[in-house]
Amino acid sequence: MEFKRRIMSTYGTIPIKRTREADILRSIPVSNFGKKLKTQIKTDSVFNGHEHAMGYVKGEYYGANATLNVWAPNVTNQIEFSLSQIWVMTDIPGHSMNTVEAGWQVSPSICGDNSPRLFIYWTSDGYRNGCYNLLCSGFVQTNSEIALGAAIDPISTYNGQQYDINLLIWKDPNSKDWWLKVGSSLVGYWPTSLFTDLREHTTLIEFGGEVYNSQSPGLNTSTQMGSGHFPDEGFGKASYIRNVEVVDGENTLNPVSNVNLFAEKPNCYDVTSAFTHDWGNHIYFGGPGKNPKCP
């Protein structure tokens, strides 16, 4: 799989997606550019307006690896988004959430179109600060070929060819920084100095889909998650994340076991789990959003 708009660079430089005035002006207020909406700050166990269908495991881990297939879900307006990603995070009662995240997303407000794009995110204080890609200081890119924010091509088609990307996030045992690998390419790292609880290890690994619902409370959006189809349709029709592994204290990848599932609104977006020899523990997830069972 390739990333569109790869920028040719010379030695010692990195590709950075150009930020135009129109990109900044799509954010209201402008000071929110590159950040997640304030409604995503965690309260209790869910995010206000943010709806998920995911698998997760809890424990002391030092990274995660997974393969995500790529779709172009319909996003109904400029404010909403749809994504598939890995969350490597801490969620300790009384502490501000720390996360490093990577995946693909369709986000008109960030990118100005409906193409699925490679993205990363980080926060050290429950989404009050932190940002996407290289839109603020934080992530240190070392790769001269992969452009964060670049469109992904080709993409999966319903009942047709499936395309996916592999993502690995892990904590370097020497530097203690959190590194990102996309496919076979090291992309860069989040310095450990950015974080509080993530300076040590992660306590929670999540993997799956998320949409932002901008409708009034009690109403549902038609923004799709994944392929826009429910997980029970299976391979070639539903979105998947496969070969999920976690990094242990010996810096070794191990297949996840005892995967927990979570979906706020299973009639809108749902998730199922399965196991096969080739894919290990994996999930199918997604849905159309608003439908007769999710009015």
Buried (B, 14 or more C-beta within 10 A) or exposed (E): BEBEBEBEBEEEEBBBBEBEEEBBEBBEEEEBBBBBBEBBBBEEEEBBBBBBBBBBBEEEBBBBBBBBBBBBBBBBBBBBBBBBBBBBBBBEEEEBBBBBBBBBBBBBBBBEEBBBBBBBBBBBBBBBBBBBBBBBEBBBBEBBEBBBBBBBBEBBEEEEEBBBBBBBBBBBEEEBBBBBBBBEEBBBBBBBEBBBBBBBBBBBBBBBBBBBBBBEEEEBBBBBBBBBBBBEBEEBBBBBBBBBBBBBEEEEBEEBEEBEBBBBBBBBBBBBBBEEEEBBBBBBBBBBBBEEEBE
